[in-house]
């Protein structure tokens, strides 16, 4: 694989852009296209249109007027718009029903979201086979470029044909171990090509993957495995990041030793970067230390030798689940967000194409981990559905030094680069020379996601990284939304540093007043809701539709509530102002305060904990923990460190309390509810504006907390 060449800008455009009339597409899409040469290829076919003719979506959105015209149609006639969008994909059976959704829980139907409900499709087929099927030369196009943690001389490229072969073989390994359509399979993997192989193999056979971020601890892994009743786990022996190895398989062993995971029958273990002999650190010395449970644990490279590379994609209903992804909520256990097949792929595919102005042959790189939604939608599914060449980066932005991203961009001639503000802010602390000594001429577009990007970071990203040449595509969206919801379209309109600008096609934003719960007319600032459904949105929480309705649809009946604040300016530009609930967004990670409180309260010395966020210029938010201790326990530096450690052990190393504030008491209402509003004001700090404290059972505690808080000193 390492010898394969990168096919750049040399694909046979004539062969791909054969105009196909809509009528022939619709006729052919009702047949089995696998045996029919007349297949759906509408999006590519329309690239020759320079003006939008309303019969098919254009390849590019070039102006604000064009956006507005298409946006208007997408709102006026969502069935028509999303039918055209679905024509970008190949279906075994093209849907006759496009949109069938209900957002109002008060109706007899209740909240119920269905898109393309009689369509039959396979996601893996659309990401891999389809491209080769339409143009055989694509077989040799590079699909994934692997950039290992340690920058080595050699490059590891995998073509579409090679990726497809590996996916088929691994799908057969899954089948051999009894995995069937609808079964849940848990992945616990680092950023390696094998993670994409495993996800796509699940999609190919209709298994529902649940990827757990590689930083989570055994407790959290166990909770997420048992939460979706997985009996098969896919992992790697080790992961390597920033020069340190992490024993993923051993963490799985620890999770499986817990009672709740007793149903797990099979653990499939990839060797980290099996066969990549050029890697300096191939982990072979560590491999000897692994424990092995015979009959349960299997090496994937050995299993792959026992299967062939023939595997027909499973025909999936558009509303069959594609994956479950856990995300932190403001209360309770993590939520198992359920995304389905046809709508999710249509939405991620279209948003990728427009928001990043993707051209065939472009090299694209997204630094998000596959354990988060950005990794699902914009490392794996969106790019591959658009036949992109994607860089998979195993490491971190500061290793071996802070030029790493910019060196990778030069090495692979990356055209589109998508990262998080937290990475930008940490890199801009250092001398600009770390950036300017690199070339970066290949860059065309710079993306941002995960938290609000402050204008200072935006400007640095734009001027220093992008040489004032590349638009910053600030994309606002969520695990629950499946894909990008508010974002600029490159070069179609003016940007304002810090604003995600306008909603994507089909997305109707609506602001509400937090107190009166009344809708607000822009320009205004309020809580952000979405007025109607879009194909990429989550359908439910795994086996808990009631909680789904409670969390997202009860606050503002008839609307999807995002949990974010937003300001819409007179020019219509949207400015996201951050979470309005008890979810912290720290360095791009969502952290539920309730989870941290539970972790602290597990400690034998702790009576009660209350966790709130405060603004932090580098990490977006810092984590502030108020802790009350059991009667005889004295606060100490040692205990403080121990509590920090136990939070990290309990949840994961990415969760780090910045402040532990020991106190004798917490401000509570007379009914015993902790007044988080007051705690937030104390740590912001904005103590001149505490609001009404008269309902507290002990108003003096507020003064004491202010006096002792390191944030108000
Ligand atoms: C925040 C990540 C401002 C927001 C795709 C949201 C953002 C939460 C932006 C979802 C942005 C994400 N500007 N805030 N461009 N992107 N957020 O589920 O608070 O990991 O609700 O999805 O991140 O985080 P999640």
Boltz pocket constraint, residues with backbone or C-beta under 6 A from the ligand:
constraints:
  - pocket:
      binder: B
      contacts: [[A, 327], [A, 372], [A, 373], [A, 374], [A, 448], [A, 449], [A, 450], [A, 451], [A, 452], [A, 453], [A, 474], [A, 475], [A, 476], [A, 477], [A, 478], [A, 479], [A, 480], [A, 486], [A, 500], [A, 562], [A, 563], [A, 564], [A, 576], [A, 578], [A, 579], [A, 585], [A, 588], [A, 589], [A, 590]]
      max_distance: 6.0
